[in-house]
Amino acid sequence: ETGVTQSPTHLIKTRGQQVTLRCSSQSGHNTVSWYQQALGQGPQFIFQYYREEENGRGNFPPRFSGLQFPNYSSELNVNALELDDSALYLCASSLEGTLNYGYTFGSGTRLTVV
Amino acid sequence: GENVEQHPSTLSVQEGDSAVIKCTYSDSASNYFPWYKQELGKGPQLIIDIRSNVGEKKDQRIAVTLNKTAKHFSLHITETQPEDSAVYFCAALSGGYQKVTFGTGTKLQVIP
């Protein structure tokens, strides 16, 4: 059973640019959630994807968008990057529709905006 | 929406002592409360969880208690070891989908 893998592990972008982060969910999981974790803070919910559709969204602007593919992998896209977008971006997979609510997190992508 | 508060923000204990981390939540509809351990450079790892129909759960040296009336829950680690040093997050699940709201984290240091 493979865990959640995220790529890339580290990324440096310039303010105003666009970025795409990728996530492969754990085998058997059909739901992917994305979180932003600023330094010294708890993860903040960005959005969740289930059956290739957004299934809930946190308090993030529309320039944060995502996709889920038929194999349940997912992408997070951020347009018009701002300095405050610098953070660890975490992907978590889970199995919707069961009593097993446990998330499995990836190790994250560290994004630095300069 | 749900709001989860966690304290203390830092905690230092001697090896072998117990550690307790406390959290409160605001949404009475929340029904699932996981605890995560995050080591440096890694994603959070689920260490124990509790559902709203249970008051206490134990797994070896780790236990969690839940008081639904007061809307608070706690993590107890007994016989702490240096490898327990990490940041611990409490969380609560609410909403019609699996949205998990995290606390602000507790940095636990176990001193050998």
Chai-1 contact restraints between the chains, C-beta under 6 A:
chainA,res_idxA,chainB,res_idxB,connection_type,confidence,min_distance_angstrom,max_distance_angstrom,comment,restraint_id
A,G42,B,F89,contact,1.0,0.0,6.0,A-B,restraint_1
A,G42,B,F102,contact,1.0,0.0,6.0,A-B,restraint_2
A,G42,B,G103,contact,1.0,0.0,6.0,A-B,restraint_3
A,G42,B,T104,contact,1.0,0.0,6.0,A-B,restraint_4
A,G42,B,G105,contact,1.0,0.0,6.0,A-B,restraint_5
A,P43,B,F102,contact,1.0,0.0,6.0,A-B,restraint_6
A,F45,B,K99,contact,1.0,0.0,6.0,A-B,restraint_7
A,Q48,B,Y97,contact,1.0,0.0,6.0,A-B,restraint_8
A,N55,B,Y97,contact,1.0,0.0,6.0,A-B,restraint_9
A,G56,B,Y97,contact,1.0,0.0,6.0,A-B,restraint_10
A,G56,B,K99,contact,1.0,0.0,6.0,A-B,restraint_11
A,L90,B,G43,contact,1.0,0.0,6.0,A-B,restraint_12
A,S94,B,Q98,contact,1.0,0.0,6.0,A-B,restraint_13
A,Y101,B,Y32,contact,1.0,0.0,6.0,A-B,restraint_14
A,Y101,B,L93,contact,1.0,0.0,6.0,A-B,restraint_15
A,Y101,B,Q98,contact,1.0,0.0,6.0,A-B,restraint_16
A,G102,B,L46,contact,1.0,0.0,6.0,A-B,restraint_17
A,F105,B,G43,contact,1.0,0.0,6.0,A-B,restraint_18
A,F105,B,P44,contact,1.0,0.0,6.0,A-B,restraint_19
A,G106,B,G43,contact,1.0,0.0,6.0,A-B,restraint_20
A,S107,B,K42,contact,1.0,0.0,6.0,A-B,restraint_21
A,S107,B,G43,contact,1.0,0.0,6.0,A-B,restraint_22
A,G108,B,G43,contact,1.0,0.0,6.0,A-B,restraint_23
